[in-house]
Amino acid sequence: MVLSERAPGAPDASAPGLTVAAVARRLGVAPATLRTWDRRYGLGPTERTAGSHRRYSTIDVARLDLMRRLVNTGVPPADAARAALVADVEPARAASLDGTATHVELLTPDLADLDPLFDERAPAGGGNVIPLPDGSPQVRGLARAAMSLDSIACVEIVRDTIERRGVVWTWDQLVVPVLVGVGRRWEATGTGIEVEHLLSESVTAALTGVVSRLRAPVNPRPVLLACAPSEMHSLPLFAVSAALSERHIGARVLGARVPREALVAAVRRTGPSAVLVWAYTDATGAREALEELPSMRPSPSVIAAGPGWTEPLPAGVAHVSDLVGAVARIAHAVGL
């Protein structure tokens, strides 16, 4: 992984090192945290000015950034520091056309390359804020970042996990457990709605990043993803869209609280190969739309997703309860 350590207009590697305050701002951590990491783990500044003031070099900053990323993913600080200290972090100058050095980039390893260094039996450090008794280090790390309202860390954790494990695994094993934990905390204390909102926005950002990379979908007819008219929680639709994108299937997300008339109009206008309607708590108002859709020409595959649906469903409508089932049904509808 390449981390650029110099923004436009910033000094290059030959300039004096950075102060603890400057590094704290760059990494988004408290200066006191950097001092603790220096004192406990030896991840401190290695340069000195003429007045014997300690300064952080570009490589020092790269190691601290790696430490921060590992801690955010749930790795215990001592193990994260050990990995950061032994990681292969090298400066690489980028040259301009005339051969002169223009800035410095830092080469740091992917987090997946460091897995053998960590003990998966580490204590549940995030469990003291969100009830996650059986949470993995990644789950606890995401919970910790969400409770800190650190949207950058949340997006980074989800994005890194998607790159390593895929959308379905990330959704089932990382995102859903934390969302459930946040919900339980709210039920028990009546607080934390801001945590849920920030986490949802962060997960959406990571998922839409996957979708944005799809350039040539295999399905000539689109897939429509919509919430039931009374359903406000649209995050699962973005998970479906991202998981489909990994299979090169293009989808269009219509979002929350889609009225029956709007859904019917969208189907008539686009002629989709599949239509998925999501309902978590209440599918009121959507059943009438489901009764209309299978009779349209060309006829789409119609899928009712989520626990908000009650049996029996209209003829020709399939029900799925999880992301794997939704992706499988839609893939079949588009001919994969």
C-alpha contacts under 8 A as a table, 3 or more apart, distances in Angstrom:
res1	aa1	res2	aa2	distance
1	M	107	L	6.04
1	M	108	T	5.42
1	M	109	P	5.63
1	M	110	D	5.67
2	V	105	E	6.71
2	V	106	L	5.84
2	V	107	L	4.88
2	V	108	T	6.23
3	L	62	A	7.67
3	L	105	E	6.07
3	L	106	L	5.29
3	L	107	L	6.45
3	L	108	T	7.15
4	S	7	A	7.36
4	S	104	V	7.12
4	S	105	E	4.69
4	S	106	L	6.16
5	E	58	T	6.77
5	E	62	A	7.84
5	E	104	V	6.64
5	E	105	E	5.75
5	E	106	L	6.65
6	R	9	G	7.88
6	R	10	A	5.54
6	R	11	P	6.99
6	R	12	D	6.80
6	R	103	H	6.68
6	R	104	V	6.70
6	R	105	E	7.37
7	A	10	A	5.36
11	P	14	S	7.69
11	P	15	A	5.75
12	D	15	A	5.69
12	D	102	T	7.74
12	D	103	H	5.55
12	D	104	V	6.50
13	A	16	P	7.83
13	A	57	S	7.89
13	A	58	T	6.84
13	A	103	H	7.34
13	A	104	V	6.36
16	P	49	T	7.48
16	P	55	R	7.60
17	G	47	E	6.67
17	G	55	R	4.77
17	G	56	Y	5.02
17	G	57	S	5.04
17	G	58	T	7.46
18	L	22	A	5.91
18	L	23	V	6.33
18	L	55	R	5.16
18	L	56	Y	4.90
18	L	57	S	6.68
19	T	22	A	5.20
19	T	23	V	6.31
19	T	54	R	7.56
19	T	55	R	5.33
19	T	56	Y	6.36
20	V	23	V	5.18
20	V	24	A	6.02
20	V	31	P	6.11
20	V	34	L	7.16
20	V	55	R	7.37
20	V	56	Y	7.34
21	A	24	A	5.07
21	A	25	R	6.29
21	A	31	P	5.91
22	A	25	R	5.24
22	A	26	R	6.26
23	V	26	R	4.98
23	V	27	L	6.12
23	V	56	Y	7.62
23	V	61	V	6.96
24	A	27	L	5.33
24	A	28	G	5.68
24	A	29	V	5.07
24	A	30	A	5.68
24	A	31	P	5.35
24	A	34	L	7.15
25	R	28	G	5.13
25	R	29	V	6.77
25	R	30	A	7.87
27	L	65	D	6.46
27	L	68	R	7.89
29	V	33	T	6.64
29	V	34	L	7.54
30	A	33	T	5.20
30	A	34	L	6.81
31	P	34	L	5.17
31	P	35	R	6.38
32	A	35	R	5.07
32	A	36	T	6.18
33	T	36	T	5.03
33	T	37	W	6.22
34	L	37	W	5.08
34	L	38	D	6.17
34	L	44	G	7.52
35	R	38	D	5.00
35	R	39	R	6.10
35	R	44	G	7.44
36	T	39	R	5.07
36	T	40	R	5.87
36	T	41	Y	7.92
37	W	40	R	5.33
37	W	41	Y	5.33
37	W	42	G	6.60
37	W	43	L	5.66
37	W	44	G	7.09
37	W	81	A	7.92
38	D	41	Y	5.65
38	D	42	G	4.61
38	D	43	L	4.51
38	D	44	G	4.29
38	D	45	P	7.86
39	R	42	G	5.97
39	R	43	L	7.74
39	R	44	G	7.67
41	Y	78	A	7.08
41	Y	81	A	6.20
41	Y	82	R	7.76
43	L	60	D	7.36
43	L	63	R	7.57
43	L	64	L	6.94
43	L	81	A	7.29
43	L	85	L	7.40
44	G	56	Y	7.19
44	G	60	D	7.09
45	P	54	R	5.86
45	P	55	R	5.09
45	P	56	Y	4.16
45	P	57	S	6.75
45	P	60	D	6.31
46	T	54	R	6.80
46	T	55	R	6.49
46	T	56	Y	6.05
46	T	57	S	6.66
46	T	60	D	7.16
47	E	54	R	5.62
47	E	55	R	4.94
47	E	56	Y	6.05
47	E	57	S	6.27
48	R	51	G	7.62
48	R	52	S	5.24
48	R	53	H	5.30
48	R	54	R	4.52
48	R	55	R	5.74
49	T	52	S	5.10
49	T	53	H	5.25
49	T	54	R	6.60
49	T	55	R	7.23
50	A	53	H	7.37
56	Y	59	I	7.95
56	Y	60	D	5.55
56	Y	61	V	6.45
57	S	60	D	5.00
57	S	61	V	6.37
58	T	61	V	5.15
58	T	62	A	6.30
58	T	91	P	7.86
58	T	106	L	7.64
59	I	62	A	4.93
59	I	63	R	6.27
59	I	89	V	6.66
59	I	90	E	7.06
59	I	91	P	7.06
59	I	106	L	7.10
60	D	63	R	5.26
60	D	64	L	6.30
61	V	64	L	5.03
61	V	65	D	6.07
62	A	65	D	5.06
62	A	66	L	6.22
62	A	89	V	7.14
62	A	106	L	6.72
62	A	108	T	7.30
63	R	66	L	5.09
63	R	67	M	6.16
63	R	84	A	5.24
63	R	85	L	6.76
63	R	87	A	7.79
63	R	89	V	7.28
64	L	67	M	4.88
64	L	68	R	6.15
64	L	84	A	7.26
65	D	68	R	5.03
65	D	69	R	6.21
66	L	69	R	5.11
66	L	70	L	6.17
66	L	84	A	5.99
66	L	108	T	7.71
67	M	70	L	5.24
67	M	71	V	6.18
67	M	77	P	7.69
67	M	80	A	5.40
67	M	81	A	5.78
67	M	83	A	7.76
67	M	84	A	5.66
68	R	71	V	5.22
68	R	72	N	6.13
69	R	72	N	5.12
69	R	73	T	6.43
69	R	153	A	7.55
70	L	73	T	5.18
70	L	74	G	6.69
70	L	75	V	5.53
70	L	80	A	5.65
70	L	111	L	7.38
71	V	74	G	5.23
71	V	75	V	4.91
71	V	76	P	6.25
71	V	77	P	5.89
71	V	80	A	6.26
71	V	141	G	6.92
72	N	75	V	7.25
72	N	141	G	4.86
72	N	142	L	6.73
72	N	144	R	7.22
72	N	145	A	6.36
72	N	153	A	6.54
72	N	157	I	7.22
73	T	137	P	6.55
73	T	138	Q	4.83
73	T	139	V	7.57
73	T	140	R	7.38
73	T	141	G	4.23
73	T	142	L	6.30
73	T	157	I	6.08
74	G	125	G	7.59
74	G	126	G	7.76
74	G	136	S	7.90
74	G	137	P	4.26
74	G	138	Q	5.08
74	G	139	V	7.12
74	G	140	R	5.44
74	G	141	G	3.71
74	G	142	L	7.34
75	V	79	D	6.57
75	V	80	A	5.91
75	V	118	F	7.27
75	V	122	A	7.71
75	V	137	P	6.12
75	V	138	Q	7.77
75	V	141	G	7.44
76	P	79	D	5.45
76	P	80	A	6.11
76	P	122	A	6.86
76	P	125	G	7.68
77	P	80	A	4.92
77	P	81	A	5.98
78	A	81	A	5.20
78	A	82	R	6.25
79	D	82	R	5.04
79	D	83	A	6.22
79	D	117	L	7.50
79	D	118	F	6.39
80	A	83	A	5.16
80	A	84	A	6.12
81	A	84	A	5.00
81	A	85	L	6.11
82	R	85	L	5.27
82	R	86	V	6.49
83	A	86	V	5.37
83	A	87	A	5.85
83	A	114	L	7.03
83	A	117	L	6.79
84	A	87	A	5.18
87	A	108	T	7.15
87	A	109	P	6.88
88	D	107	L	7.58
88	D	108	T	6.21
88	D	109	P	6.71
89	V	106	L	6.58
89	V	107	L	5.39
89	V	108	T	4.91
89	V	109	P	7.47
90	E	106	L	5.71
90	E	107	L	5.25
90	E	108	T	7.15
91	P	104	V	6.36
91	P	105	E	5.85
91	P	106	L	4.78
91	P	107	L	6.41
92	A	104	V	5.76
92	A	105	E	5.33
92	A	106	L	6.16
92	A	107	L	7.15
93	R	101	A	5.96
93	R	102	T	7.15
93	R	103	H	5.91
93	R	104	V	4.60
93	R	105	E	6.26
94	A	101	A	5.77
94	A	102	T	5.86
94	A	103	H	5.75
94	A	104	V	6.21
94	A	105	E	7.19
95	A	98	D	7.71
95	A	99	G	5.41
95	A	100	T	5.36
95	A	101	A	4.37
95	A	102	T	5.56
95	A	103	H	7.62
96	S	99	G	5.34
96	S	100	T	5.56
96	S	101	A	6.24
96	S	102	T	6.06
97	L	100	T	7.50
109	P	113	D	6.49
109	P	114	L	7.67
110	D	113	D	5.49
110	D	114	L	7.29
111	L	114	L	5.42
111	L	115	D	7.01
112	A	115	D	5.51
112	A	164	R	7.28
113	D	116	P	7.62
114	L	117	L	5.68
114	L	118	F	7.47
115	D	118	F	5.68
119	D	122	A	5.78
120	E	136	S	7.66
120	E	137	P	6.96
122	A	137	P	7.38
124	A	127	G	5.49
124	A	133	P	7.44
124	A	135	G	7.21
124	A	136	S	7.89
124	A	137	P	7.29
124	A	140	R	6.86
125	G	128	N	6.92
125	G	140	R	6.82
126	G	129	V	6.18
126	G	130	I	6.78
126	G	132	L	7.57
126	G	140	R	4.71
126	G	141	G	6.67
126	G	143	A	6.44
126	G	144	R	5.52
127	G	130	I	5.36
127	G	131	P	5.47
127	G	132	L	5.25
127	G	133	P	6.46
127	G	135	G	7.98
127	G	140	R	6.85
128	N	131	P	7.09
129	V	144	R	7.67
129	V	147	M	7.37
130	I	143	A	6.77
130	I	181	G	5.66
130	I	182	V	6.20
130	I	185	R	6.19
131	P	181	G	5.40
131	P	182	V	7.77
131	P	184	R	7.25
131	P	185	R	6.82
132	L	135	G	5.04
132	L	140	R	7.29
132	L	177	P	7.74
132	L	178	V	7.66
132	L	181	G	6.18
135	G	138	Q	7.79
135	G	139	V	5.47
135	G	140	R	5.98
135	G	177	P	7.62
136	S	139	V	5.12
136	S	140	R	6.23
137	P	140	R	5.14
137	P	141	G	6.01
138	Q	141	G	5.02
138	Q	142	L	6.25
138	Q	157	I	7.88
138	Q	174	L	6.89
139	V	142	L	5.24
139	V	143	A	6.15
139	V	173	Q	7.85
139	V	174	L	5.33
139	V	175	V	7.60
139	V	177	P	7.11
139	V	178	V	6.37
140	R	143	A	4.97
140	R	144	R	6.02
140	R	178	V	7.94
141	G	144	R	5.06
141	G	145	A	6.24
142	L	145	A	5.11
142	L	146	A	6.09
142	L	153	A	7.86
142	L	154	C	5.94
142	L	157	I	6.60
142	L	158	V	7.89
142	L	174	L	7.88
142	L	178	V	7.24
143	A	146	A	5.07
143	A	147	M	6.11
143	A	178	V	5.92
144	R	147	M	5.21
144	R	148	S	6.22
145	A	148	S	5.04
145	A	149	L	6.24
145	A	150	D	5.22
145	A	151	S	7.33
145	A	153	A	6.06
145	A	154	C	5.82
146	A	149	L	4.91
146	A	150	D	5.96
146	A	151	S	7.01
146	A	154	C	6.41
146	A	195	V	5.86
146	A	196	E	7.92
146	A	198	L	7.07
146	A	199	L	5.84
147	M	150	D	7.63
147	M	195	V	6.00
149	L	195	V	6.48
149	L	198	L	6.72
150	D	153	A	5.50
150	D	154	C	6.33
151	S	154	C	4.95
151	S	155	V	6.13
151	S	198	L	6.58
151	S	199	L	7.17
151	S	202	S	5.87
152	I	155	V	5.32
152	I	156	E	6.16
152	I	202	S	7.72
153	A	156	E	4.98
153	A	157	I	6.04
154	C	157	I	5.27
154	C	158	V	6.27
154	C	199	L	6.92
154	C	202	S	5.96
154	C	203	V	7.36
155	V	158	V	5.31
155	V	159	R	5.89
155	V	202	S	5.05
155	V	203	V	6.22
155	V	205	A	6.80
155	V	206	A	5.64
156	E	159	R	5.09
156	E	160	D	5.92
156	E	206	A	7.81
157	I	160	D	5.26
157	I	161	T	6.16
158	V	161	T	5.17
158	V	162	I	6.15
158	V	170	T	7.14
158	V	174	L	7.91
158	V	175	V	7.79
158	V	203	V	6.63
158	V	206	A	6.34
159	R	162	I	5.13
159	R	163	E	6.30
159	R	206	A	5.35
159	R	207	L	7.74
160	D	163	E	5.15
160	D	164	R	6.37
161	T	164	R	5.06
161	T	165	R	5.68
161	T	166	G	7.11
161	T	170	T	6.13
162	I	165	R	5.23
162	I	166	G	4.40
162	I	167	V	5.25
162	I	169	W	7.80
162	I	170	T	5.80
163	E	166	G	5.97
165	R	169	W	5.94
165	R	170	T	6.48
166	G	169	W	5.75
166	G	170	T	6.20
166	G	243	A	7.86
166	G	246	E	7.97
167	V	170	T	5.10
167	V	171	W	5.98
167	V	207	L	7.89
167	V	239	A	7.18
167	V	242	A	6.69
167	V	243	A	5.36
167	V	246	E	7.78
168	V	171	W	5.18
168	V	172	D	6.11
168	V	239	A	7.87
168	V	243	A	6.31
168	V	323	L	6.72
168	V	324	V	6.91
169	W	172	D	5.25
169	W	173	Q	5.61
169	W	174	L	7.49
170	T	173	Q	5.47
170	T	174	L	5.08
170	T	175	V	6.31
171	W	174	L	5.72
171	W	175	V	4.87
171	W	176	V	5.91
171	W	239	A	7.12
172	D	175	V	6.43
172	D	176	V	5.57
172	D	177	P	7.44
173	Q	176	V	6.59
173	Q	177	P	6.55
174	L	177	P	5.85
174	L	178	V	6.61
175	V	178	V	5.43
175	V	179	L	6.18
175	V	203	V	7.71
176	V	179	L	5.04
176	V	180	V	6.02
177	P	180	V	5.12
177	P	181	G	6.13
178	V	181	G	4.93
178	V	182	V	6.10
179	L	182	V	5.08
179	L	183	G	6.15
179	L	196	E	7.06
179	L	199	L	7.99
180	V	183	G	5.01
180	V	184	R	6.19
181	G	184	R	5.10
181	G	185	R	6.18
182	V	185	R	5.09
182	V	186	W	6.27
182	V	192	G	7.12
182	V	195	V	7.38
182	V	196	E	6.45
183	G	186	W	5.09
183	G	187	E	6.24
183	G	196	E	7.74
184	R	187	E	5.01
184	R	188	A	6.15
185	R	188	A	5.12
185	R	189	T	5.96
185	R	190	G	7.47
185	R	191	T	7.27
185	R	192	G	7.22
186	W	189	T	5.27
186	W	190	G	4.63
186	W	191	T	5.04
186	W	192	G	5.67
186	W	193	I	7.02
187	E	190	G	5.68
192	G	195	V	5.10
192	G	196	E	6.60
193	I	196	E	5.14
193	I	197	H	6.27
194	E	197	H	5.09
194	E	198	L	6.12
195	V	198	L	5.26
195	V	199	L	6.00
196	E	199	L	5.15
196	E	200	S	6.00
197	H	200	S	5.15
197	H	201	E	6.21
198	L	201	E	5.17
198	L	202	S	6.11
199	L	202	S	5.06
199	L	203	V	6.09
200	S	203	V	5.19
200	S	204	T	6.06
200	S	235	L	6.80
201	E	204	T	5.05
201	E	205	A	6.20
202	S	205	A	5.11
202	S	206	A	6.43
203	V	206	A	5.16
203	V	207	L	6.15
204	T	207	L	5.09
204	T	208	T	5.99
204	T	235	L	6.61
204	T	238	F	6.49
204	T	239	A	7.97
205	A	208	T	5.29
205	A	209	G	6.23
206	A	209	G	5.15
206	A	210	V	6.85
207	L	210	V	5.28
207	L	211	V	6.65
207	L	238	F	6.31
207	L	239	A	6.37
207	L	242	A	5.58
208	T	211	V	4.89
208	T	212	S	6.07
208	T	238	F	6.93
208	T	242	A	6.69
209	G	212	S	5.15
209	G	213	R	6.82
210	V	213	R	5.63
210	V	214	L	7.42
210	V	242	A	5.69
210	V	245	S	6.96
210	V	246	E	7.59
211	V	214	L	5.62
211	V	241	S	6.87
211	V	242	A	5.23
211	V	245	S	5.57
212	S	215	R	7.82
214	L	217	P	6.74
214	L	245	S	6.10
214	L	248	H	6.58
214	L	250	G	7.53
216	A	248	H	7.17
217	P	220	P	7.43
217	P	245	S	7.87
217	P	248	H	5.02
217	P	249	I	5.07
217	P	250	G	5.14
218	V	248	H	5.89
218	V	249	I	5.72
218	V	250	G	7.41
219	N	222	P	6.47
219	N	249	I	5.99
219	N	250	G	6.66
219	N	334	V	6.00
221	R	270	T	7.65
221	R	271	G	6.66
221	R	272	P	5.13
221	R	273	S	5.41
221	R	334	V	7.94
222	P	250	G	6.33
222	P	251	A	5.86
222	P	252	R	7.05
222	P	270	T	7.13
222	P	271	G	7.43
222	P	272	P	4.74
222	P	273	S	6.01
222	P	274	A	7.36
223	V	250	G	6.59
223	V	251	A	4.51
223	V	252	R	6.08
223	V	272	P	5.39
223	V	273	S	5.83
223	V	274	A	4.98
223	V	275	V	5.94
223	V	276	L	7.94
223	V	330	I	7.87
224	L	251	A	5.84
224	L	252	R	5.04
224	L	253	V	6.20
224	L	254	L	7.10
224	L	267	V	7.80
224	L	272	P	6.61
224	L	274	A	6.40
224	L	275	V	4.80
224	L	276	L	6.29
225	L	237	L	6.17
225	L	241	S	7.84
225	L	251	A	7.00
225	L	252	R	6.07
225	L	253	V	4.81
225	L	254	L	5.94
225	L	255	G	7.46
225	L	275	V	6.03
225	L	276	L	4.92
225	L	277	V	6.12
225	L	278	W	7.74
226	A	234	S	7.89
226	A	237	L	7.08
226	A	253	V	6.16
226	A	254	L	4.97
226	A	255	G	5.47
226	A	256	A	6.73
226	A	257	R	7.90
226	A	258	V	6.42
226	A	263	L	7.66
226	A	275	V	7.83
226	A	276	L	6.27
226	A	277	V	4.92
226	A	278	W	6.24
227	C	230	S	7.81
227	C	231	E	5.66
227	C	232	M	7.31
227	C	233	H	7.69
227	C	234	S	6.40
227	C	237	L	7.83
227	C	254	L	7.53
227	C	255	G	6.04
227	C	256	A	4.93
227	C	257	R	5.50
227	C	258	V	5.76
227	C	277	V	5.30
227	C	278	W	4.67
227	C	279	A	6.18
228	A	231	E	5.11
228	A	256	A	7.29
228	A	257	R	5.61
228	A	258	V	5.87
228	A	259	P	7.28
228	A	260	R	7.98
228	A	277	V	6.02
228	A	278	W	5.89
228	A	279	A	5.58
228	A	282	D	7.70
228	A	283	A	5.53
228	A	284	T	7.27
228	A	285	G	7.07
228	A	286	A	5.38
229	P	256	A	7.48
229	P	257	R	4.09
229	P	258	V	4.69
229	P	259	P	4.73
229	P	260	R	6.64
229	P	283	A	7.26
229	P	284	T	7.01
229	P	285	G	5.90
229	P	286	A	6.23
230	S	257	R	5.19
230	S	258	V	7.79
230	S	282	D	6.65
230	S	283	A	6.86
230	S	284	T	6.66
230	S	285	G	7.45
231	E	234	S	7.62
231	E	256	A	6.04
231	E	257	R	5.14
231	E	278	W	7.68
231	E	279	A	5.87
231	E	280	Y	6.99
231	E	281	T	7.31
231	E	282	D	6.66
231	E	283	A	7.28
232	M	256	A	4.91
232	M	257	R	5.69
233	H	236	P	7.54
233	H	256	A	6.32
233	H	280	Y	7.64
234	S	237	L	5.50
234	S	238	F	7.15
234	S	255	G	5.76
234	S	256	A	5.23
234	S	278	W	7.92
235	L	238	F	5.38
235	L	239	A	6.66
236	P	239	A	4.95
236	P	240	V	6.30
236	P	278	W	7.89
237	L	240	V	5.09
237	L	241	S	6.16
237	L	253	V	6.70
237	L	255	G	7.51
237	L	278	W	7.38
238	F	241	S	4.94
238	F	242	A	6.06
238	F	253	V	7.19
239	A	242	A	5.19
239	A	243	A	6.08
239	A	323	L	7.69
240	V	243	A	5.14
240	V	244	L	6.08
240	V	323	L	6.47
240	V	326	A	7.17
240	V	327	V	6.72
241	S	244	L	5.14
241	S	245	S	6.17
241	S	250	G	7.45
241	S	251	A	5.74
241	S	252	R	7.55
241	S	253	V	7.36
242	A	245	S	4.94
242	A	246	E	6.50
243	A	246	E	5.30
243	A	247	R	6.99
243	A	327	V	6.97
244	L	247	R	5.18
244	L	248	H	6.37
244	L	249	I	5.02
244	L	250	G	6.77
244	L	251	A	7.38
244	L	327	V	6.31
244	L	331	A	7.83
245	S	248	H	4.67
245	S	249	I	5.09
245	S	250	G	6.03
245	S	251	A	7.81
246	E	249	I	7.40
249	I	331	A	7.65
254	L	258	V	7.12
255	G	258	V	6.83
258	V	262	A	6.40
258	V	263	L	6.41
259	P	262	A	5.24
259	P	263	L	6.33
259	P	285	G	7.59
259	P	286	A	7.76
260	R	263	L	5.22
260	R	264	V	6.23
260	R	285	G	6.56
260	R	286	A	5.97
260	R	288	E	7.30
260	R	289	A	5.45
261	E	264	V	5.23
261	E	265	A	6.11
261	E	289	A	7.69
262	A	265	A	5.07
262	A	266	A	6.11
263	L	266	A	5.10
263	L	267	V	6.26
263	L	289	A	7.31
264	V	267	V	5.19
264	V	268	R	6.27
264	V	289	A	6.52
264	V	292	E	7.75
264	V	293	L	7.07
265	A	268	R	5.16
265	A	269	R	6.11
266	A	269	R	5.09
266	A	270	T	6.12
267	V	270	T	5.40
267	V	271	G	5.52
267	V	272	P	6.26
267	V	275	V	7.96
267	V	293	L	7.69
268	R	271	G	5.70
268	R	296	M	7.71
271	G	297	R	7.70
271	G	298	P	6.35
271	G	299	S	7.91
271	G	300	P	7.40
272	P	275	V	6.84
272	P	300	P	5.89
273	S	299	S	7.49
273	S	300	P	4.74
273	S	301	S	6.17
273	S	333	A	6.30
273	S	334	V	6.12
274	A	300	P	4.87
274	A	301	S	4.42
274	A	302	V	5.84
274	A	303	I	7.55
274	A	330	I	6.27
274	A	333	A	6.27
274	A	334	V	7.51
275	V	300	P	6.57
275	V	301	S	6.17
275	V	302	V	4.94
275	V	303	I	6.09
276	L	302	V	6.08
276	L	303	I	4.63
276	L	304	A	5.91
276	L	305	A	6.68
277	V	286	A	7.93
277	V	303	I	6.34
277	V	304	A	5.17
277	V	305	A	5.96
278	W	304	A	6.24
278	W	305	A	4.72
278	W	306	G	5.68
279	A	282	D	5.85
279	A	283	A	5.38
279	A	304	A	7.78
279	A	305	A	6.38
279	A	306	G	5.23
279	A	307	P	6.61
279	A	308	G	4.77
279	A	309	W	6.66
280	Y	283	A	7.77
280	Y	306	G	5.26
280	Y	307	P	5.26
280	Y	308	G	4.52
280	Y	309	W	7.93
281	T	307	P	6.62
281	T	308	G	4.30
281	T	309	W	7.93
282	D	308	G	4.78
282	D	309	W	6.96
283	A	286	A	5.61
283	A	287	R	6.98
283	A	308	G	5.61
283	A	309	W	5.75
284	T	287	R	6.82
285	G	288	E	6.36
285	G	289	A	7.59
286	A	289	A	5.23
286	A	290	L	6.37
287	R	290	L	5.03
287	R	291	E	6.31
287	R	313	L	7.78
287	R	314	P	7.55
288	E	291	E	5.17
288	E	292	E	6.63
289	A	292	E	5.21
289	A	293	L	6.28
290	L	293	L	5.36
290	L	294	P	7.23
290	L	302	V	7.19
290	L	314	P	6.74
290	L	317	V	7.19
291	E	294	P	6.81
291	E	295	S	7.93
291	E	314	P	5.64
291	E	315	A	7.54
292	E	295	S	5.89
292	E	296	M	7.12
293	L	296	M	5.55
293	L	299	S	7.34
293	L	300	P	7.13
293	L	302	V	7.11
294	P	299	S	5.55
294	P	300	P	6.19
294	P	301	S	7.07
294	P	302	V	6.66
294	P	316	G	6.47
294	P	317	V	7.61
295	S	299	S	6.24
296	M	299	S	4.99
296	M	300	P	7.44
297	R	300	P	7.80
301	S	317	V	7.53
301	S	330	I	7.77
301	S	333	A	6.15
302	V	316	G	7.20
302	V	317	V	5.18
302	V	318	A	6.48
303	I	317	V	5.66
303	I	318	A	4.88
303	I	319	H	5.71
303	I	320	V	7.11
303	I	326	A	7.81
303	I	329	R	7.90
304	A	309	W	7.19
304	A	317	V	6.79
304	A	318	A	6.08
304	A	319	H	4.75
304	A	320	V	6.42
305	A	309	W	7.60
305	A	319	H	5.75
305	A	320	V	4.93
305	A	321	S	5.78
305	A	322	D	7.59
305	A	326	A	7.25
306	G	309	W	6.75
306	G	319	H	7.94
306	G	320	V	6.61
306	G	321	S	5.04
306	G	322	D	7.16
307	P	310	T	7.97
307	P	321	S	6.55
309	W	313	L	7.92
310	T	313	L	7.06
313	L	317	V	6.36
313	L	318	A	7.83
314	P	317	V	5.76
320	V	325	G	5.56
320	V	326	A	5.88
321	S	325	G	6.82
321	S	326	A	7.64
322	D	325	G	5.44
322	D	326	A	6.38
323	L	326	A	5.08
323	L	327	V	6.18
324	V	327	V	5.35
324	V	328	A	6.14
325	G	328	A	5.12
325	G	329	R	6.12
326	A	329	R	5.29
326	A	330	I	6.22
327	V	330	I	5.24
327	V	331	A	5.92
328	A	331	A	5.13
328	A	332	H	6.19
329	R	332	H	5.23
329	R	333	A	6.29
330	I	333	A	4.91
330	I	334	V	6.35
331	A	334	V	5.33
331	A	335	G	6.33
331	A	336	L	5.11
332	H	335	G	5.10
332	H	336	L	5.31
333	A	336	L	7.52
